[in-house]
Amino acid sequence: MALFGKRREQKTPASYDDRILTPVIRCSICTGEQVAGFRNKVSGRFEEVMLLRNDADLQEFRNRYGITGNLEKFY
């Protein structure tokens, strides 16, 4: 038994199905931290993919998944 447990690897999709998942940005009201990921249209569950520290990170997220247009932000 480990004191803190094992760290699970995060599964990030190589591509996403736009019928099931919507690309969004989750923003923290307190700290201003932004995380890019996908929200399930049926369950509303958010799966984070990467932390956005600057515009280059956002562009990398868009390029990796072929996202165009504006991304919805939720708090």
C-alpha positions in Angstrom: 0.0 0.0 0.0 1.4 3.3 -1.0 1.1 6.3 1.3 -0.4 8.6 -1.4 -1.5 6.0 -4.0 -0.6 5.6 -7.6 -1.0 8.4 -10.0 -3.3 7.6 -12.9 -2.4 8.5 -16.4 -4.8 10.9 -18.0 -6.3 9.7 -21.3 -6.5 12.4 -23.8 -8.4 11.8 -27.1 -6.4 12.0 -30.3 -9.5 13.4 -31.9 -13.0 14.0 -30.6 -16.5 13.3 -31.8 -18.3 16.6 -32.2 -21.7 14.8 -31.8 -20.8 13.8 -28.2 -18.2 16.3 -27.0 -18.0 20.1 -27.2 -14.6 21.9 -26.8 -14.8 24.5 -24.0 -12.7 26.5 -21.6 -13.2 26.3 -17.9 -12.3 29.5 -16.0 -11.8 30.0 -12.3 -13.5 33.1 -11.0 -11.0 33.4 -8.1 -7.7 32.8 -9.7 -8.3 33.4 -13.4 -6.9 30.0 -14.2 -8.1 28.6 -17.6 -8.2 24.9 -18.6 -9.1 23.7 -22.0 -11.1 20.5 -22.5 -14.2 18.8 -23.6 -17.7 18.8 -22.2 -20.0 15.8 -22.8 -23.3 17.1 -24.3 -25.4 14.5 -22.6 -24.0 14.3 -19.1 -22.4 17.7 -18.9 -19.2 16.1 -17.5 -16.0 18.1 -18.2 -12.8 16.3 -19.1 -9.7 18.6 -18.9 -7.0 18.3 -21.5 -4.5 21.1 -20.9 -3.8 24.2 -18.8 -3.9 27.4 -20.7 -1.1 29.8 -19.5 -1.0 32.0 -22.6 -2.3 32.4 -26.2 0.3 29.9 -27.5 -1.3 27.1 -25.4 -4.7 27.9 -26.7 -3.5 27.8 -30.3 -1.8 24.5 -29.6 -5.1 23.1 -28.3 -6.9 24.4 -31.4 -4.3 22.9 -33.7 -4.1 19.5 -32.0 -7.9 18.9 -32.3 -8.7 21.0 -35.4 -11.0 23.5 -33.6 -12.1 26.6 -35.4 -14.3 29.4 -34.2 -14.9 30.7 -30.6 -14.8 28.4 -27.6 -17.4 28.7 -25.0 -16.2 29.6 -21.5 -17.9 28.4 -18.3 -17.2 29.2 -14.7 
